[in-house]
Amino acid sequence: MLADTLERMEQDSLKTRIGTALRAQRNHWGLSQERLAHRVGLTTRYIAGLERSEFNVTVDTLDELARILGVDPVALLNGELRDELPEQRDAPADANPVKRRSGKSDA
């Protein structure tokens, strides 16, 4: 699933790649657009617009989104997901990380 997303992202505009990666990482943590917007100090409409590639993101906002989501800003451009929240902050109460499938059977 992530590999397909990455392949599509290679052909997409930078704005589209950022939106796709932002949505993927937000969903990975089980955060709503509302909760992420609140944590970053933005509106839900702005987060939704970023994810739909309707708005351009500033470097400062990209940096803050990446910090809140626990990734390097460049990781948002590359579609990288992180399984652990950074040590410098606690997991949000509503975070619910989605376990990535390794493709290996547990049997």
C-alpha positions as CSV (number, residue, x, y, z in Angstrom):
1,M,0.0,0.0,0.0
2,L,2.7,2.5,1.0
3,A,4.8,1.4,-2.0
4,D,1.9,2.2,-4.4
5,T,1.5,5.6,-2.7
6,L,5.2,6.3,-3.1
7,E,5.2,5.3,-6.7
8,R,2.2,7.7,-7.4
9,M,4.0,10.4,-5.4
10,E,7.0,10.3,-7.7
11,Q,4.8,11.4,-10.5
12,D,2.9,14.0,-8.5
13,S,3.6,17.7,-7.9
14,L,5.4,18.6,-4.7
15,K,2.1,20.0,-3.3
16,T,0.4,16.7,-4.0
17,R,3.2,14.7,-2.4
18,I,3.1,16.8,0.7
19,G,-0.7,16.4,1.0
20,T,-0.5,12.6,0.4
21,A,2.3,12.1,3.0
22,L,0.6,14.4,5.5
23,R,-2.6,12.4,5.3
24,A,-0.8,9.0,5.5
25,Q,1.2,10.0,8.6
26,R,-1.9,11.6,10.3
27,N,-3.9,8.4,9.6
28,H,-1.0,6.3,10.7
29,W,-1.3,7.9,14.2
30,G,-5.0,7.7,14.1
31,L,-5.3,11.5,14.4
32,S,-8.3,13.4,13.1
33,Q,-7.8,16.5,11.0
34,E,-9.4,18.4,13.8
35,R,-6.9,17.1,16.4
36,L,-3.9,17.7,14.2
37,A,-5.1,21.2,13.4
38,H,-5.6,21.9,17.1
39,R,-2.1,20.6,18.0
40,V,-0.4,22.7,15.3
41,G,-2.6,25.8,15.8
42,L,-4.2,25.7,12.4
43,T,-7.8,25.4,11.2
44,T,-9.3,22.0,10.2
45,R,-10.1,23.5,6.8
46,Y,-6.4,24.4,6.2
47,I,-5.3,20.8,7.1
48,A,-7.9,19.4,4.8
49,G,-6.9,21.8,2.1
50,L,-3.2,20.8,2.5
51,E,-4.2,17.1,2.2
52,R,-6.2,17.8,-0.9
53,S,-3.4,19.9,-2.4
54,E,-5.6,23.0,-2.5
55,F,-3.1,25.1,-0.5
56,N,0.6,25.7,-0.4
57,V,2.3,25.1,2.9
58,T,5.0,27.4,4.3
59,V,8.3,26.0,5.3
60,D,7.5,26.9,9.0
61,T,4.2,25.1,8.9
62,L,5.7,22.0,7.2
63,D,8.4,22.0,9.9
64,E,5.7,22.2,12.7
65,L,3.5,19.5,11.1
66,A,6.5,17.2,10.8
67,R,7.5,17.8,14.4
68,I,4.0,17.1,15.7
69,L,3.8,13.9,13.5
70,G,7.2,12.8,14.6
71,V,9.0,12.8,11.3
72,D,11.6,14.9,9.6
73,P,10.1,17.4,7.2
74,V,11.8,15.7,4.3
75,A,10.1,12.5,5.3
76,L,6.7,14.1,4.5
77,L,8.1,14.7,1.0
78,N,9.2,11.1,0.7
79,G,6.1,9.5,2.3
80,E,8.0,7.9,5.1
81,L,6.0,6.7,8.1
82,R,7.3,6.5,11.6
83,D,6.2,3.8,14.0
84,E,7.4,5.6,17.2
85,L,6.6,9.1,18.4
86,P,9.7,11.1,19.2
87,E,11.0,11.0,22.7
88,Q,10.7,14.7,23.3
89,R,6.9,14.6,23.6
90,D,4.2,12.2,24.8
91,A,1.8,10.5,22.5
92,P,-1.4,12.4,22.0
93,A,-4.2,10.9,24.0
94,D,-6.1,10.1,20.7
95,A,-3.1,8.6,18.9
96,N,-3.7,5.1,17.7
97,P,-0.8,4.0,15.5
98,V,-1.8,1.6,12.7
99,K,0.6,-1.3,12.6
100,R,2.2,-1.7,9.2
101,R,2.0,-5.1,7.6
102,S,5.4,-6.6,6.9
103,G,4.1,-9.1,4.3
104,K,5.2,-12.0,6.5
105,S,2.8,-14.5,7.9
106,D,2.6,-14.7,11.7
107,A,1.9,-18.4,11.4
